[in-house]
Structure formats: C-alpha cells, structure tokens
Amino acid sequence: MRTALIVLLLLTGPSGAQDMMRNLDLSSPEMTSAEMTRADVERALAAATGRPADFTGKRLSGLDLSGLDLSGAVLRAARLNKTKLVGARLDGAVLDQAWLLEADLRGASLKGANLFATQMQRAKLDGANLSGARVVADLTGASLTGASLAGARMGADMKNQSMGLMRAVLTSAKLDGANLRGADLARAGIEFASLKGADLTDASLASADLGGADLTGAFVVGADFSGADLTSTRLIGTIGLDAAKNLDKARNLGRAIRN
C-alpha cells in the first residue's frame, strides 16, 4: 500500500502530491522515529561482509549517520526523514521508494545510486555527487547548489510507462552552479527551479517543464530543448544558446525572458 502511494505521489505531480501528502501523518512515529541507533547501523554494516547491508523498510528518521559508508546498501522503502547523512557514501545504494524528507545529504556521494519513487522534498544535497545515478524522485524545494548530476538519468523512460509518467520532479529546487553535463532531464518537472550558472552542456531537456525556471548564466551548449516549455523561463546571459539543439522547437520560446 505504501509503495503504491509513493508511486502515485510521483505520478500526480507537485500539486497532486502535496494534496495527497496532507492525508499522511508525517508526524507519526512511523515517519519520525528510529528503530535503530547509529551504533546498530554500524554493526549491521560491519556484519554485511560480502553482501550489501539490507535496511529495507527500516525506520531511521532523525539519526545522525554522517560520514558512514553505506555504499551498495539496500534502503528500499526506508524512512530517513530529517536524517543527517552529511559526507556519507551511498554509491550504488538502492533508495527506491525511500522517504528522505528534509534529509541532510550535503557533500554525500550517491554515484550510480538508484532513487526510484523516492520522496526527497526539501532535502539538502548541496555539493553532493549524484553522477550517473537514476533519480526518478520528488525533489520539490530541495537544495542542490553545486551538486554533480553529470550523466544522471532523471528523465521519463517512455518505453516503460505502464503506470503513467514517471520522471524527476525538481519544482522550485535550487540547482545553482550544479553540474548537469549530459544529464537526462527529458520530461522532467523543473518549474520555478533556480539553475543560475548551472552546466547543462549536452543535457537532454526534451519536453521538460521549465516554466518560470531561472537559467541566468547557465551553460547550454549542445543541450536539447526539443518540446521543452519555456514559458517565463529566464534565459538572461545564458551561455551557448546559439549552440543549443532544437531551441526553435521549444514551446513558448517567445514567452521566455531574454533581457
């Protein structure tokens, strides 16, 4: 039931997700408490020799797990709301259907991690490394200033949409100075996000929702804007627009703010 609800949250988009979230008791012990201590987590990691540590469905909210090496760990459907993971290593970790509301992952490494139907609203990921990660998560209001998402797969897989449009949601997220080189953001929800000075070189923004987003000073050489919605998108001082792909095929280009 919980997994189905999380999937629905991603399918309905930000406004629908917010309405559905109101029906959840986010203050309940299920969402705010921890059934393990940091020492318990460390022991579980030490005992998982030759296999990934498995924290599936565990309640780990509010813990300070900063600096731990959780590479390859299975955290599917785990609750990590407001958990501190500053500087932690989560390379290749499985965080599908996990809850990380307002989690602190500043400077954490999530290279090649899987985040499918993951709830990360208002999470802090400043300086985090998510290069090559699969990020089909709700990052509404999250902070990713200076984060690396190079080669990250955040777009909708149109060959596998039996449940509807599954894509990354970055509405009102802060991605100033982020590295998004070669990232797949096709059909991603990026409305009102701040991407000032971000590097979008060779990124796919095909059919992405960029309404109200701020790309001031961003680098877009080779970026694909085919079908992207640019309603009120700020393109002031955006570098490489003349070398972007399919800008003429973007929607509402004439309504973008360019000076």
N, C-alpha and C positions, 0 to 999 in steps of 0.2 A: 504493500500500500504506500509506504513512504517513498520507495523508488519511483512508483508511478506518479506521485505528486510532484517529485522533483523534476521529472521529465516534463510534466505539464507546465511547471513554472517556466521552463526554458522555451516551451512551445508558444506560450501565450504572450510573450514579450514583456517589457518592463512594467507597463501599467497593469496588465493582467496578472503578472507575477506579484506585484505589490498588493493587489486585491486579495489574491489567494494567500499571501503571506500573513495578511491580517487575521486570517482564520486559524493560523497556527499560534500556539502558545510558545513564543520564543523565550519566555521567561521561566518555562518549566524546567525541572531538574534534568529532564531528558536532553534539553538543549543547552544547559548552562553548567552542568556539573561534570565531574570526572570520576570514573570508577577505578582509575589507576593513578599512581603518583609518578613523578619523573623517574624515581628510582625503579619503579616497576617497569616503566618503558625501557630504561637502560638494561635491566635484566633480561627482558624479552628480546631485545636486540642482540645481546651477548649470547643468548641461548639459540638464536636462529642461525647457527653455523651451516653453511652450505645450502641454505634456502632463505627466501625472503621472510622477514618478520611479518606476521599477519595480525593486523589490528582491525579487521573487518567489523564494522558496526560498533566499535568501542566509543565510549563517552570519554573524551579527552579535553573537553572545553575548559578554558581558563588556566590550563597548565603552562608552565614556562619550560618549553622544550628547545630553547635557543641553543644553537651550536651542535645539536645532535646529528649523527649520521644516520639518516633514515632512507638511504639510497635503496631503491628497489622494494621498499616496504609496501605492503598492501594495506591501504587505508580506505578501502571501499566502504561508502556509507558511514564512515566515522564522523563523529561530531567533534569539531575543533574550533568552535566559536570562541572568539577572543583569545585563542591560544597564541602564545608567543613562540615563533619559530625563527627568530632573528638569526641569520647566518647559518641556519640548518641546511643539511644536504638532503635533498629529496630527488636526486637524479634517478630517473626511471621509475619513480614511485607511482603507484596506482591510487588516484584520488577520485575515482569515478563515484558520483552520487554523494560525495562527502560534503559536509557543512563546514565552511570556514568564514562565517560571517564576522567581519571586523577582526579577522586574524592578522597577526603581525608577522609578515614574511620578508621584512626588509633585509636585503642582502642575501637572501636564501638562494640556493641553487636547485632548480627544478628542470634541469636539462633532460629532454626526452621523456618527461613525466606525462601521465595520462590524466586529464581532468575533463571527464565527460559528465555533463549534467551536474556539475559542481557548483555549489552556491557560495560565492565569494564577494557578496555585496559589501562595499566599504572596506575591503581588505587593504592592507598596506603591503605593497610589493616594490617599493622604491629600491632601485639598484638590484633587484632580483634577476636571476638568469633563467629564462624560460625558453631558451633557444631550442628549436626542434621539438618542442612539446606539442601535444594535442590538447588544445584548450577550447573545448566547447562548454564554456562556463558562463555564469551570470556574474559579471564584474561591474555591475552598476555602481557608480560612485567610488570605485576603487582607485587607489593611487599607485601608479606605475612609473613615476618620474625616474628617468634614467635607466629603466629596466631594459633587458635584452630579450626580445622576442624574435630574433633573427630566425627565419625559416620555420616559425611556429605555424601550426595548422589550426586556424581559428575559423575557417570558412565552413559553409554548409557543403556536405557531401551529397550532391544531387543524385548519386546512384544509390543512396541508402537513406531515403526519407520516408519510409513506411509510416513513421509516427508523426510526420509533419516536418516543419523547417527547424532543424537543429543547427544552431550556429552560436558563435560567441556574442555576448551582449556586453558592450562597453559604454553604455549610455552614461553620459556625464562623468566618465572616468578621466583621470589625469595621466596623460602619457607624454608630457613634455620631455624632450630630449631622449625619448625611448628609441631603441634600435629595432626597427621592424623590417630590416632588409630581407627581401624575398619571402616575407610572411604571406600566408594565405588568409585574407580577410574577406573573401568573396561572400556577399550577402550578410556580412556581419552587421550588427546594430551598433553604430558608432555615433548616434545622435548626441549633439552638445558636448562631445568629448573634446578635451584640450590636447592637441598634438603639436604644440609650438616647438619648432626646432627638431621634431622627430625625423628619423631617417626611414623613409618609405621607399627607398630605392628598390625597384623591381618587385615591389609588393603587388599582390592582386587585391584590388578594391572593386572588382566587378560586382555590380548590383548591390554594393554596400549602401547602407543608410547613413549618410554623412550630414544630414540636415542639421544646421546650427553648429557643426564641428569647427574647431579653430585650427587651421593648418598654417598659421602665420610662421614664416621662416622654415617650414618643413622642406625636406628634400624628397622630390617625387620623380626623379629621373627613372624612366622605364616602368613606372607604376601604371597599372591597368585600371582605368576609370570607366570601362565599358558598362553602361547601365547604372552607374552609381548616382544616387540622388544628392545633388549639391545645393539644395535649397538653403539659402542663407549661410552656406559654408564660407568661412573666412579663408581666402587664398591670398592674403596680403603678404608680399615678399616671399611667396612660396617659390622655392628654387627648383628649376628643371621642368616647369610646366610645359615648355615648348618641346621637351623631350619625353613627356609622359605619353602613354599609349591610350588611344581611343578616348581622349578627352572630349572630342567632338561628339562622342556617342553617350556622354554622361547626360543624365536627366537634370533639367532645370539649371544648366550651366549659366544661363543668362541671369539667374537669380542669386548667383554666388556673389560674395562681397570681395572685390578685387582691388580696391583702392580706398 
